[in-house]
Amino acid sequence: MEVDVRPTRLSSRWFRSFGEVADPVSEVVCFPHAGGSSAEFRSWHRYTSALKVTAVQLPGREVRLGEPPFQEMTALVDALAPALKPLTRRPYAFYGHSMGALVAFEVLRRFVELELPLPVALFVSGRDAPQYADQEQVHHLPDAELLERLRAWEGMEPQELSQYEELVALMLPTIRADLTLAETYGYVPGPPVPVPVRVLRGTRDPLVRPGDAGWARQTSEDCSVHDFDGGHFFVQDHERSVVTFIESALGASAAREAGTQ
């Protein structure tokens, strides 16, 4: 059976874009961490005049709060990858943090299978490479224990969750579903992706292995590691630096592409 890989209209149900860039060098598609949302990236456009910032809106939060969140990776990729096809009409890159790094990687692999134009780079942070299982399984913990574990990850639990009981009750099922998706993810070995990988690493992140965290094995192109001071959620404290780094890396990629034409 043939698969229709023609670009379709970008669905606002799945995405939010922030800011306006007249002639962007590239579009950065951002995949949030477990329990996160597109709002994690709402400030990024303030730090770039060259990138269009687009964030994935997953079910179970924000305007999709009434939709059940996904708990299995393949089902999520089956739904998300077709919605992303319009992005392939111009240069773009993927960025994913923690669970979002896995989702971005699997969407990228699906694009390889479908022979769609690929992102110019994959930026990942807060996550070991997919061949490594999660070092700790927490999705099955009782609510109180799960919240304590999230607090230990410095930022996984938004401040509101510790102050408002109703919000805790509202969001915890989505957080648990996301953790279930990430922690039960079963990596299937396959060829390395033909896309450069840029690993952004918090120097005190307890959830990530040293160095490239195994990501070099997942690409046939180059893989580089870039350290930022901080723990698992270092991006929250270094938004400007992270966006500047991504802009610089994509600008260099664009220059190399122009030089080969």
N, C-alpha and C positions, 0 to 999 in steps of 0.2 A: 504494500500500500504506500502510495506517495504521500509525503508530508508537505503541506503547504507552508513554505518558509518565507512567503512574501511579507514585507512589512505591513503592519496594520496601524490604525490610529492609536496613539499612546493613551491608555486608559487612565483617567484621573482617579479611578477607584484604587489603582495599584501604586500611584506615584504622586509626589508633590515636588514642585520645583520652587526654588527660592531665589529671589533677585532676578534681574534682567541683565543679560550680556548680549550686546549687539552682534558680535562676531567672535564667539568663543573658540579658543584653541582646541578645546575638547569638552565633552560633557562627563562629569563624574557621577556615576550612579552609586549611591551609598546604601549599604545593607546594615540595619541596626543589630545590636546585641540582643540576647535573650531578655525579654521584658521591655526592650526599647521600642522606639517609634521613629517616624520621620522627623519628629520635632528635635531629635538629637542633633540634626544637621541644619537647623533653621538659621543659625548665625554664620555659617560658613561663607555665604556669598559676600559678607562684609569684608572678607580678607582677600578677595581675588577680583580682578577685573578681566581675567582671561578664561575662567572656567564657568560653565553652567553647572549648577549644583542641583541634582535631582535625587530624591530619597524614596526608597521603597516604603509603601504603606502596607503592612501586613494585616490580615484579619485579626480581630480580637482587641483592637485598640483604636484610639482616635475616632475618625468618622466611620470606622469599620468595627466599632466596639460590639455591635450586636451579632457579628459573624463569628462562628467558632474558629479558634486558631488552629493552625496545622500542628500535628504532632508527629509527622513522618516526612522525611526529607524528599523522597521521590514524589509524593503527592504535591508538595509545595512547588517543586521545580516544574512538574507537569503543568501547574496553573500559572506560574510566574514567567517561565521562559517565553511562551507565546506573547504575553503582554509586553515583553521587553523588545520584541523584534523591531519596532520603529526606530529604536536607538541606533540600529546598525547602518543608518543612512548617512551618518557623519561620524568623525572620530569620537570615541568615548573610552572611558576606563571604568573599572569596578573598584570600589573600596568596601571592605567589610570588616567589622570589628566583632571578635569573639564568635558567637553563633553566626553572625553575618558573614564572616570570612568563609565559613563552610558553605553557606548558601551561595555566595558569589562564585566560589570555586565550582560548585556543582552546576550552576547555571552556565558558567563558562564551558564546562565539559559538554553540556547539552548543545550549546552553540557549535562546538566542534563537530558533534555528531550530525547536526543539521546543516553543516557547511555554510553557516552564516558568517558575515564579517565579524572578526573578533575584536575585543577591546585592545587598545594599544598597551595596556598594562593592567596587572592585578595588584592592588594594594591591600595588604592584610595586616591586622593587628590583633593582639589579645587572644591569639589562638595558635596552638600547635598545628602542624600540617595534618591533613586529613587521614593519613595512614596511622596516626596515633589516636588511640581512644582517649576519652576524657580521663584525666588523672583522678577525678573524684566524681562520684555519682550522687546527686542530691535531689533529683526530681521526685523521688519516692518518699522523701522525708515528710513527717507531719508538719502542718503549717508553721507552728512556733519554731521548730528546729530549722525549717527551711529559711525563715526570715532571719534567724541568727546567722546562718551560713552566708546569706546574701550580704548582711552587714559586714561580715569579715572580708568580703570582696571589695570593700571601699567604693561604694557608688552604685552597686547593682540594685540596691533598694533606694529609690528616690526618697528624698526627705519627707515628702508628703505621706509615704506609706507608714512611717513611724509615728505620725502625728494624728492621722485620721483613720479610725477603724473601718469606716465605710469604704474608703478608697482601698484599703488593704484587701477587704473582702472582694472588691470589684476587680482588682488587677492581679491578685495572686493566681487565679486559675490560668490567666494568659501567661504569666511568668513560668508557671509549672509546665504548661504545654510547650513553651519554647525550650525549656530545659530538657523536657522529654525528647523533643525533636533532635536536639544537639547531642544528648548523652546516649541515645539509642541509635544514632546514625551509624550505618555500617558501610565503611569505605570499601569500594570495589576497585581493585587495582586496574589501571589502564595506562595508556601511553601518556607521557608528560604533555602538558599543554604547551602549544607554541606561542606563548605570551610571556614577557618578562614579569617577574614577581618582585615586588618591593615589600619587605617585611619591616613594619614599624613596631618597635618593641619597647615596652616600659621596663626600665632597668630593675624595678622591684616587683615585677608582676609574678606572683606565686603560681600562676596557672599556665605559664609558658616555659618551655625548655630553653636552654641557653642557645646563643647563636641564631642560625636561621630557622630553628625549631622544625627542621625537616623539610622546609618548603622548597629547597633547591632540587630535591628529588622529583618535584611535581612539575617542573618546567624544563623544556628543551632550550629555552633562552637563558639569559642571565638572571641571577637572583642576588639581591643585595639586602643588607640589614642596616637599619637606621635606628639608633637608640634615642629614647626620650626619657628624661627623668620622671619617675613616677611608678605607680602600681598598675593594676589591671585596667583602670579607667584613666590612664594618663592623658588621653585625648581631651578630656573635659578641662584639664588645666593648660593644655597646649594647643588649643584650636588654631590660633593664628599660625604657629610654627608648623603644624601638621598640614594645613591648607597651603601654606607657602611652599613646603616641601613637595607636595603633590603637584602644584602648579609648575614648579621648577622642573620636576621630573618629566612632566608631560610636555613642557616647552622644549626640553632637550630631545624628546622623542619626535616631536613635530619637525624640529630642525634636521634630525637625521633622516626622516622620511623625505623632506624636501631635497636634501642633498643626494638622494639616490634616484631622484626622478630626472 
